[in-house]
Every structure is written in C-alpha cells, then in structure tokens.
Amino acid sequence: MPPTPDPATLKDPPPFRPHPLVHLRSGKGKKVFGKNIESAIYKFPLSGPTTITPLGISSDDHVFATHGGVDKALLHYSSRHYAAWKAELPDSAHLFNVGGFGENLYSEIDEKTVCIGDRISIGEVVVEVSEPRAPCYKLNHRFEVKDMAKRAQTLFRVGWMYRIIKPGQISPGDMISLIERPYPEWTVARIMFYLYHVKDDVEMMQEIVSLPPLGFAIKNLLQRRLDKGVVENQDGRMFGDDPMDAWSEYRIVEKRRETSQVTALVFEAVEDPKEIVPVEPGSHVRLKLGGTLVRAYSVVGGTSKKFELGIALAEQSRGGSKFLHEQTKVGDVLAVGKMIASFPLAQDAEHHVLIAGGIGITSFLTTLQHLQDSGKSYELHLAVAKEIPFQEHITALGAKAKIYNKSQGSRLDLDKIMSRAGSNTHIYCCGPQRLMDAVNATAEQLSLPDSVIHYEQFSVTASGEPFTVELRESKKTVEVGATQSLLDALKAVGMDIDSSCEVGNCGTCRVTVCGGRIKHKGTGLLENEKEGMMLSCVSRGIGSIVLDL
C-alpha cells in the first residue's frame, strides 16, 4: 500500500471538463461466487435511452435495502482505476473489467476530482454527489483478493453515489458536465480520508456531518463516532461473516507417473493453514495455471496442508491437463483455492455403489477411504481400457473393489450391478459421457428414482449444433458456434459470467433462460431449476433462445 496521503492534497480540484458517459449498466440480484451469497454486482451494459427515476434505474436490483434509496440512486466508477488494479494485482487482472465494481455509470472522473454536493448533468438528467460508496466483502469474492474491499477504500477507489435532482433519460455517449460545485474543499477522497485513515479527528468529523448534501449513511456513522467517542468495527463489512476462500500458495513436492496418461501431483502449502483438516469425501480444488486459466480437479487424498491430485492428459485438452503434465515441475508454486466437497455421500444410504471409468476414479478415492474406515457398506466397480491409475489404493480395498479391464476382455455389466440395488442404495458415477449416459439409461430401465443416482463429470463435450442467443437486458444477439461453449461466447462479448469447474458440476455459471428450448448437460442444476436456467459452460440452446442478461 502507498503511504497515507496528506489530506491537504485532497481538496479544491479544478472543475472537470465535459466528457462522455462511456457505460450505463444495471443488474439483477442472484446467487454468486459459487456460494450462498446474493448480490447484484454483475451489471450489464444498457444501450439506448434509459429512464432514471429518483431511485435510479428501474431494472437495477439492490439485494439489501441499505444498498439503494434516494441517497444511493446510482453508483459511478472511474475508468482510470481498472488499469491500476490490473498492474497491482496481476493474478486477478482478467477480472478487472468494466462493470467489475457493480457500477451503473463509468467515465474518466474519479474520487479526487469529484466533490460532495457537485451537481452534474448527464443527458437530460441532473444528479448530485451524495457520498462515497462503502465497499463490502463481496468485492473480495468478486476479484478473488482476500482484502479487496479494504484496499479499495484505502486507495480511494470505491466509486461514489448520486441522488437524482432531475429525473429523465440518459444514454451511453451523453455528455457529463459539472453544473455547480458548492463544496470544493470536500472531495469524495477527502471524506474517505477521515472515514478510513484518520478516524478520530473530532473537528473534521463535525465539519463533515454539517455538509447538507452528504448522504444520511455517512452522516449517521460519523455522528455515532462523535457521540460515543469510539470508532466502529469495520471488519464485518470488509470481510463478512464467511471470509472469502482466498487463493493460497502450494508447492509441488512430488510428481510421478501413475500410467502412461495419468500423472499424480502432490501439493504442500507454502504457509501452514490456520487449521489442518483431512480432505472430505468428494472434494475438489481449483488451480490457477497461468494467465486466466483456472481448472478444478478432484482431490485424491491428504489434508488441507498436503494433498494429492491425479491428472489425465486429455486428448482435447483446453490447456489445464497439458499445462500440468508438460509445464510444471517439482518446486513450482501454484495458487490453489479452498477445497470444496462437491460430490458428497448420501448420509442416509444403507449401501453405496460407486461406478467409475478410468480417471474418474479420482473422484472416489477419498470417499472409498472414508467408507472403508467407517465400516459402511459399499462396492466399487472400475472400468479401464488397459492401465489402472492408483492401483495401490484400489487393491487395498480387497473384494469390495472390482476392476473391468477392456484389454483383457472384461466388461462392465451395469444392468447386473444396478439391478441389485436395494430400497436405500445410492449409486454414484464418475467417468466419460458414454458411461454417464449408460448409467442414466439403465436407471430409467430399472425405474430407479433420480434421487438415488449421483453423477460427477471430469470432462464434457460442450460442442453441438450452432444456436443464437438474444440477451434481453443488454439487447445484444450472440451467435454460438458449433465448437464454442455458451460461456465462452458470452465472455467474448463482455458478459461477466462467473464460472468454476466448467464441466457442468458446480452450477456457478448458471444463467436465467427467458425463452427457447435447452439441451441440458451437466449435473449442476436440479430438475426443477432446468425450467428457467441453464449451465452456460456445457448446455446448449436449440435454434434460438433468450437469456436474462
């Protein structure tokens, strides 16, 4: 962080010149970041005239009532900040794009050139600067930086709020012009200086709360400081009750061949985690593999301090397995996300049947160890073409593990295996798509309920027939090619779609469908969710579809 600035440098800026509004954006509240966190931070461009009411843009959601209101009708963010963030935080550079901070308006002015009480015309609308945006912990998740909210407020890069003085319509390209500046000594940045840097200057706080245009939220906060003589604890706002799963550094301490196509890698934390816990059954981790490449892999075993992965070199690798096989070596340090149990066991099952194909066994190794150690009833059926990855683990299971080796003429008989399922047996499958399809077809033939069949895919084919997507909110039309995923097509036109596993397991990349037919793939949606949603990483439209983006 840079040194604390002199507050004298944060006042009396020259009037900013008229300049165009680059972006106008709005967004809907939804579950984000692969967690049970709701936010409307993902905002999409609006084209053409947009009506601005006293509460802002009618299509723009505020998940919490305190995030909106007359003092917080619109959020403006500076175009100057994104390049600085990319330079300072290169690991998250791909996330610092226009709209990343959830702004409604985007142009070149910033917190040091805008003052509280400034009246500004944008098209036919007149707005008044009311207060700095109070950044919260959701920025940490948004940019995958554990202290992003604190950084933003410390560096005066949070954006600012407007109240609406004259409603009307504005459009991208409309000129932003300063009408009057009654309080030139109080830039947004100088207000923030006494909010977040020097928090106990009574004289300055008294002056700030006397500013008529200042928003109620900031006035109220500073008045409480004056009345109680203490500074509020800001950790809840900046870090939340559930701190983000920050990326941590892990070093490759072992790399070995399991088969001609499967490599095992053992990772050890560079710094000991606060709590060392065993890997839960069905866990996966995300790895940053250089640039913007992020991939998720099943954890074979270990703890949060030291764990093992098994990576198959995919014939049509999208970059992840190729990178790990060919470009990594012992001693390399990679960024690793928190372990997430994405494929857990059904706790009330009396018997567990695990069906794996090839490298799909990696999804089950921690699960099998748990079942073995806890004395639960289970059986494993593993189909391989020739070589057996992690054979030592499987051999240790004894008669409960059955291997079907195609090269030796041994074939998996799903009908025989699944027809023995009792009333409280749960069946789990991980492997190639053809194995998934076969298990699904057998389950339907045997009238097994969907609730007892569980799938996890480690790879998926997202190609298919081309289709057209109409984006209702941003009024764009996107063509998705035969070999292109919807997720990639949306990102190519500037849509900020969050994603994690990118093989249809986690559900992070779900988008809302307003019209059209969908060919669903993946396991990240429940059946009742498929009526109005789709997984943009793997599912495809049929002909033409409409999305709420």
C-alpha positions in Angstrom: 0.0 0.0 0.0 1.2 3.6 -0.7 1.9 5.9 2.2 -1.1 7.8 3.8 -1.7 10.9 1.7 -1.7 14.5 3.0 -5.4 15.5 3.3 -4.4 19.0 2.0 -3.8 17.4 -1.4 -7.3 16.0 -1.5 -9.3 19.3 -1.8 -10.0 22.1 -4.3 -9.6 20.2 -7.5 -10.1 22.1 -10.8 -13.5 21.6 -12.3 -13.5 18.5 -14.5 -14.1 19.0 -18.2 -17.2 17.8 -20.0 -16.7 14.2 -21.2 -18.9 11.4 -22.5 -20.6 8.7 -20.4 -18.8 5.5 -21.5 -21.1 2.9 -20.0 -24.6 2.7 -18.4 -25.2 -0.6 -16.6 -27.8 -2.5 -14.5 -28.0 -5.9 -13.0 -30.3 -8.4 -11.2 -29.7 -10.0 -7.8 -28.6 -13.6 -7.9 -26.6 -16.2 -6.0 -22.9 -15.6 -6.9 -19.3 -16.7 -6.3 -20.4 -20.4 -6.1 -21.7 -19.7 -2.6 -25.0 -18.8 -0.8 -24.2 -15.1 -1.3 -26.7 -13.0 -3.1 -25.6 -9.8 -5.0 -26.4 -7.7 -8.0 -22.8 -6.8 -8.5 -22.8 -8.3 -12.0 -24.2 -5.5 -14.2 -24.6 -5.5 -17.9 -24.5 -2.7 -20.5 -27.6 -0.8 -21.4 -28.0 0.7 -24.9 -30.3 3.5 -26.0 -32.2 5.9 -23.7 -32.7 4.6 -20.2 -35.1 6.3 -17.7 -33.7 7.5 -14.5 -36.1 7.8 -11.6 -35.5 9.2 -8.1 -34.4 5.7 -7.1 -32.1 5.2 -10.1 -32.6 2.6 -12.9 -35.8 0.5 -12.5 -34.1 -2.6 -13.9 -31.2 -2.4 -11.4 -31.6 -4.6 -8.3 -30.5 -3.8 -4.8 -30.3 -7.1 -2.8 -30.3 -5.2 0.5 -32.4 -2.1 1.1 -29.5 -0.2 2.5 -27.7 -0.5 -0.9 -30.3 1.7 -2.5 -32.5 4.6 -1.8 -32.6 8.3 -2.7 -29.0 8.9 -1.4 -27.7 5.9 -3.4 -29.7 6.0 -6.6 -26.7 5.5 -8.9 -23.1 4.4 -8.5 -20.3 5.9 -10.6 -16.9 4.4 -11.0 -13.7 5.8 -12.6 -12.3 4.4 -15.9 -8.9 5.3 -14.6 -8.9 2.6 -11.9 -9.1 -0.6 -13.8 -5.6 -0.3 -15.4 -4.1 0.4 -12.0 -5.8 -2.7 -10.4 -4.6 -4.9 -13.2 -1.0 -3.7 -12.8 -1.1 -4.1 -9.0 -3.0 -7.4 -8.8 -1.9 -9.4 -11.9 -3.3 -12.7 -10.7 -6.8 -11.1 -10.8 -6.1 -9.0 -13.9 -8.7 -10.9 -16.0 -11.4 -9.9 -13.5 -10.8 -6.1 -13.6 -13.1 -5.2 -16.5 -15.7 -2.5 -16.9 -18.6 -3.2 -14.6 -16.5 -5.2 -12.2 -17.3 -3.0 -9.2 -21.0 -3.1 -9.9 -21.1 0.5 -11.2 -24.1 2.0 -13.0 -22.0 4.7 -14.6 -18.5 4.6 -15.9 -16.3 7.5 -17.1 -12.9 9.2 -16.6 -13.6 11.3 -13.4 -12.6 9.9 -10.0 -12.8 10.4 -6.3 -10.2 13.1 -6.2 -11.8 15.2 -8.9 -15.4 14.9 -7.7 -16.8 16.7 -4.6 -19.7 16.2 -2.2 -22.6 18.3 -3.5 -21.4 18.6 -7.1 -24.4 18.9 -9.3 -23.8 17.2 -12.6 -25.8 17.0 -15.8 -25.8 13.7 -17.8 -28.0 14.0 -20.8 -31.3 15.4 -19.6 -30.7 14.2 -16.0 -29.2 16.2 -13.1 -27.5 14.3 -10.3 -25.9 15.3 -7.0 -22.8 13.6 -5.5 -24.0 12.4 -2.1 -21.4 10.1 -0.6 -18.6 7.6 -1.2 -19.5 4.0 -1.8 -18.9 1.9 1.3 -17.2 -1.2 -0.1 -18.1 -4.6 1.4 -16.6 -8.1 1.5 -18.3 -9.1 -1.8 -15.5 -7.3 -3.6 -13.1 -9.8 -2.0 -15.0 -12.6 -3.7 -15.6 -10.7 -6.9 -11.9 -10.2 -7.5 -10.5 -13.2 -5.6 -8.4 -10.9 -3.4 -9.0 -11.5 0.3 -8.7 -7.8 1.3 -10.0 -6.2 -1.8 -12.6 -4.1 0.0 -10.0 -2.7 2.4 -7.6 -2.0 -0.5 -10.3 -0.1 -2.4 -11.2 2.2 0.5 -7.6 2.8 1.5 -6.7 3.8 -2.1 -9.8 5.9 -2.7 -11.0 3.7 -5.5 -14.5 2.8 -4.4 -16.8 5.0 -6.5 -19.4 7.4 -5.3 -23.2 7.6 -5.1 -25.6 10.1 -6.6 -29.1 11.3 -5.6 -31.3 12.4 -8.5 -32.2 16.1 -8.7 -33.9 16.0 -12.1 -35.1 12.6 -13.4 -35.2 11.9 -17.1 -33.4 9.8 -19.7 -29.7 9.2 -20.3 -27.8 7.1 -22.9 -24.2 6.0 -23.3 -22.3 8.8 -25.0 -24.3 11.6 -23.3 -22.0 14.3 -22.0 -21.2 14.6 -18.3 -20.9 18.2 -17.3 -20.3 20.0 -14.0 -23.1 22.5 -13.3 -22.0 23.8 -9.8 -19.6 22.9 -7.0 -20.7 24.4 -3.6 -18.1 22.4 -1.5 -14.8 22.3 -3.5 -12.8 21.6 -0.3 -14.6 18.2 0.2 -13.7 15.8 -2.5 -15.0 12.2 -2.2 -11.5 11.2 -1.4 -11.1 13.7 1.4 -14.3 12.4 3.0 -12.8 8.9 2.8 -9.6 10.1 4.4 -11.5 10.9 7.6 -13.7 7.8 7.3 -10.8 5.3 6.9 -7.4 6.8 7.5 -7.7 9.4 10.3 -10.8 8.3 12.2 -10.7 10.3 15.4 -10.3 14.0 14.2 -13.3 15.5 16.1 -13.1 18.9 14.4 -13.1 17.4 10.9 -16.0 15.0 11.7 -18.1 17.9 13.0 -17.4 19.8 9.8 -18.3 16.8 7.6 -21.6 16.0 9.3 -22.6 19.6 8.8 -22.4 19.3 5.0 -26.1 19.5 3.8 -25.6 17.3 0.6 -23.8 14.5 2.4 -25.8 11.2 2.5 -27.5 10.1 5.6 -25.5 6.8 6.0 -22.1 8.6 6.2 -23.5 11.4 8.4 -25.0 8.9 10.8 -21.8 6.9 11.0 -19.7 9.9 11.9 -22.3 11.2 14.3 -22.1 7.9 16.2 -18.3 8.3 16.4 -18.8 11.8 17.8 -21.5 10.7 20.3 -19.8 7.6 21.6 -16.1 8.6 21.2 -15.3 5.3 19.6 -14.7 4.1 16.1 -17.0 1.3 14.8 -15.6 -2.1 13.9 -15.4 -2.3 10.1 -14.4 -6.0 9.8 -17.9 -7.3 9.3 -18.4 -5.0 6.3 -15.0 -5.6 4.8 -14.6 -9.4 5.4 -18.1 -10.7 6.1 -19.2 -13.5 8.5 -17.9 -16.0 6.0 -14.5 -14.7 4.8 -13.7 -15.4 1.2 -11.9 -18.6 0.2 -8.7 -16.8 -0.6 -6.3 -18.4 -3.0 -3.3 -19.9 -1.2 0.2 -20.8 -2.5 1.0 -24.5 -2.7 4.3 -26.0 -3.9 4.5 -29.2 -6.0 6.6 -31.6 -3.8 6.1 -34.8 -5.9 5.3 -35.5 -9.5 5.1 -39.1 -10.7 3.6 -41.2 -13.5 0.6 -43.3 -12.5 0.0 -44.6 -16.0 1.2 -43.5 -19.5 -1.5 -40.9 -19.5 -2.1 -40.1 -15.8 0.3 -38.0 -13.6 0.0 -37.8 -9.8 1.0 -34.4 -8.2 1.4 -33.8 -4.5 1.0 -30.2 -3.3 2.1 -28.8 0.1 1.1 -25.4 1.5 3.8 -22.8 1.4 2.4 -21.5 4.7 0.7 -23.7 7.2 -3.1 -23.2 7.0 -4.8 -22.0 10.2 -6.4 -25.4 10.6 -5.2 -28.6 9.1 -8.1 -30.9 8.3 -8.5 -34.1 6.3 -9.8 -34.0 2.8 -13.6 -34.6 2.8 -15.1 -37.3 0.6 -15.9 -35.9 -2.9 -13.7 -32.8 -2.7 -12.2 -30.8 -5.5 -9.9 -27.8 -5.7 -9.4 -25.1 -8.2 -5.9 -24.3 -9.6 -4.6 -21.2 -11.3 -2.5 -22.4 -14.2 -1.1 -19.2 -15.6 -2.9 -16.3 -17.2 -6.6 -16.6 -16.9 -6.6 -20.4 -16.9 -8.4 -21.9 -13.9 -9.4 -25.6 -13.6 -11.0 -27.8 -11.0 -9.7 -31.2 -10.1 -10.8 -34.0 -7.7 -8.6 -34.5 -4.6 -7.2 -38.0 -4.3 -6.4 -37.7 -0.6 -4.4 -35.9 2.1 -5.2 -32.8 4.2 -5.5 -29.1 3.8 -1.8 -28.8 4.3 -0.7 -31.5 1.9 -2.9 -33.2 -0.7 -2.6 -35.2 -3.9 -4.3 -34.9 -7.4 -4.4 -37.3 -10.3 -4.5 -35.6 -13.7 -5.1 -37.4 -17.0 -3.7 -35.8 -20.2 -6.9 -35.2 -22.2 -6.7 -35.7 -25.9 -8.5 -32.4 -26.5 -7.1 -30.6 -23.5 -8.4 -27.0 -23.1 -5.0 -26.2 -21.6 -5.3 -27.5 -18.0 -4.1 -31.0 -18.1 -1.5 -30.2 -20.8 -0.1 -27.4 -18.6 0.2 -29.7 -15.5 1.7 -32.6 -17.5 4.2 -30.6 -19.6 5.0 -27.3 -17.9 5.1 -28.0 -14.2 7.9 -29.5 -12.2 8.7 -30.2 -8.5 9.3 -26.9 -6.7 6.8 -24.9 -8.7 4.3 -22.9 -6.7 0.7 -22.6 -7.8 -2.3 -20.7 -6.5 -4.9 -23.1 -5.0 -8.5 -22.4 -3.9 -10.2 -23.8 -0.9 -11.2 -27.5 -1.0 -14.9 -27.9 -1.6 -16.8 -31.2 -1.1 -18.8 -31.0 -4.3 -19.7 -34.8 -4.6 -20.5 -35.9 -1.0 -22.1 -39.2 0.1 -25.8 -39.6 0.8 -25.6 -39.8 4.6 -28.8 -41.8 5.0 -27.9 -44.5 2.5 -27.6 -48.1 3.7 -25.4 -49.2 0.8 -23.2 -47.3 -1.7 -22.4 -48.4 -5.2 -19.6 -46.5 -6.9 -19.1 -46.8 -10.7 -16.0 -45.2 -12.2 -14.5 -45.0 -15.6 -10.7 -44.5 -16.0 -9.5 -41.3 -14.4 -13.0 -40.9 -12.9 -11.7 -43.0 -10.0 -10.0 -39.8 -8.6 -13.5 -38.5 -7.6 -13.9 -41.6 -5.4 -10.6 -42.3 -3.7 -11.2 -40.1 -0.6 -14.8 -41.4 -0.5 -13.6 -45.0 -0.6 -11.1 -44.4 2.2 -13.9 -42.9 4.3 -16.3 -45.8 3.6 -13.6 -48.3 4.4 -12.5 -46.5 7.7 -16.1 -46.1 8.9 -17.2 -49.6 8.2 -20.0 -48.7 5.9 -21.5 -51.0 3.2 -20.1 -50.2 -0.3 -18.8 -51.7 -3.6 -16.6 -50.2 -6.3 -16.8 -51.0 -10.0 -14.0 -49.5 -12.0 -13.8 -49.8 -15.8 -10.5 -49.2 -17.5 -9.2 -49.6 -21.1 -5.9 -51.1 -20.1 -3.9 -49.3 -17.3 -5.2 -48.9 -13.8 -4.5 -45.5 -12.1 -3.9 -45.5 -8.4 -3.9 -49.3 -8.3 -2.4 -49.5 -4.8 -5.4 -47.6 -3.4 -7.9 -49.9 -5.1 -6.0 -53.1 -4.3 -6.2 -52.2 -0.6 -10.0 -52.3 -0.7 -9.9 -56.1 -1.3 -13.0 -57.9 -2.6 -15.2 -54.7 -2.4 -13.4 -53.4 -5.5 -14.0 -55.0 -8.9 -11.9 -53.9 -11.9 -13.2 -54.4 -15.5 -10.2 -54.3 -17.9 -11.3 -53.9 -21.6 -7.8 -55.1 -22.8 -8.4 -58.4 -21.0 -12.0 -58.8 -22.3 -13.7 -57.9 -19.0 -16.7 -55.6 -19.4 -18.9 -53.6 -17.0 -22.4 -55.1 -16.8 -24.5 -52.1 -15.5 -27.8 -54.0 -15.6 -26.4 -56.7 -13.3 -24.8 -54.2 -10.9 -27.7 -51.8 -10.7 -30.5 -54.3 -10.6 -29.2 -55.5 -7.2 -29.8 -52.0 -5.7 -31.9 -52.2 -2.5 -34.5 -49.6 -1.5 -31.9 -47.5 0.3 -29.0 -47.9 -2.0 -27.4 -44.9 -3.6 -25.4 -45.1 -6.9 -22.6 -42.7 -7.8 -20.9 -42.4 -11.2 -17.9 -40.5 -12.5 -16.4 -41.1 -15.9 -16.7 -40.4 -19.6 -20.0 -39.1 -21.0 -20.8 -42.5 -22.5 -20.6 -44.1 -19.1 -22.8 -41.4 -17.6 -25.4 -41.9 -20.4 -25.3 -45.7 -19.9 -25.9 -45.4 -16.1 -28.7 -43.0 -16.7 -30.4 -45.3 -19.3 -30.0 -48.3 -17.0 -31.5 -46.4 -14.1 -34.5 -45.4 -16.2 -34.9 -49.0 -17.4 -34.9 -50.3 -13.8 -37.2 -47.4 -12.7 -34.6 -46.2 -10.1 -35.6 -42.8 -8.7 -33.4 -39.8 -9.7 -32.8 -39.1 -6.1 -30.6 -42.2 -5.6 -28.4 -41.6 -8.7 -25.5 -39.1 -8.5 -23.1 -38.0 -11.2 -19.9 -36.1 -11.4 -18.2 -35.3 -14.7 -14.4 -34.7 -15.0 -14.7 -33.7 -18.7 -17.5 -32.8 -21.0 -18.1 -32.1 -24.7 -19.7 -28.7 -25.0 -19.9 -28.6 -28.8 -23.0 -29.2 -30.8 -25.3 -27.5 -33.3 -24.8 -23.7 -33.6 -27.5 -21.6 -31.9 -28.5 -17.9 -31.5 -28.8 -16.2 -28.1 -30.8 -13.0 -27.6 -29.7 -11.1 -24.5 -32.9 -9.4 -23.2 -31.4 -6.8 -20.8 -28.4 -5.7 -22.9 -30.2 -6.0 -26.2 -27.5 -8.0 -27.9 -27.6 -11.0 -30.2 -24.8 -13.6 -29.8 -24.1 -16.4 -32.2 -22.7 -19.6 -30.5 -20.6 -21.7 -32.9 -20.6 -25.5 -33.2 -17.4 -25.9 -31.3 -17.9 -23.0 -28.9 -19.5 -23.0 -25.4 -22.2 -20.5 -24.5 -19.9 -19.4 -21.6 -17.0 -18.6 -24.0 -19.4 -16.8 -26.4 -20.9 -14.6 -23.6 -17.4 -13.7 -22.3 -16.3 -12.8 -25.8 -19.0 -10.1 -26.0 -18.1 -8.7 -22.5 -20.6 -10.6 -20.3 -19.2 -11.2 -16.8 -20.3 -14.7 -16.2 -18.8 -16.3 -13.1 -17.6 -19.9 -13.5 -15.6 -22.5 -11.6 -15.4 -26.2 -12.7 -16.5 -25.5 -16.4 -17.6 -29.2 -16.8 -21.2 -28.7 -15.5 -20.8 -29.9 -11.9 -20.8 -26.8 -9.7 -23.6 -24.7 -11.1 -21.7 -21.4 -10.7 -22.1 -20.4 -14.4 -25.9 -20.8 -14.4 -27.8 -18.1 -16.4 -31.6 -17.4 -16.5 -33.5 -18.5 -19.5 -36.5 -16.4 -20.6 -37.4 -18.4 -23.8 -36.4 -21.2 -26.1 -35.5 -24.8 -25.8 -32.4 -26.0 -24.0 -30.4 -29.2 -24.3 -29.2 -29.6 -20.8 -25.8 -31.2 -19.9 -24.0 -31.5 -16.6 -25.2 -32.1 -13.1 -25.1 -28.6 -11.6 -28.9 -27.9 -11.8 -31.8 -29.7 -10.1 -34.6 -30.9 -12.3 -36.9 -28.1 -11.2 -34.2 -25.5 -11.9 -33.9 -26.6 -15.5 -37.2 -24.9 -16.4 -35.7 -21.5 -16.1 -32.0 -21.9 -16.0 -29.1 -23.5 -17.9 -25.4 -24.1 -17.4 -23.5 -21.8 -19.8 -20.4 -23.9 -19.7 -21.9 -27.1 -21.1 -25.6 -26.8 -22.0 -26.7 -25.6 -25.4 -29.7 -23.9 -26.9 -31.8 -25.3 -29.7 -32.2 -22.9 -32.6 -32.7 -19.6 -30.8 -33.0 -18.8 -27.0 -33.5 -15.7 -24.9 -31.4 -15.1 -21.7 -32.0 -12.5 -18.9 -28.6 -10.8 -19.4 
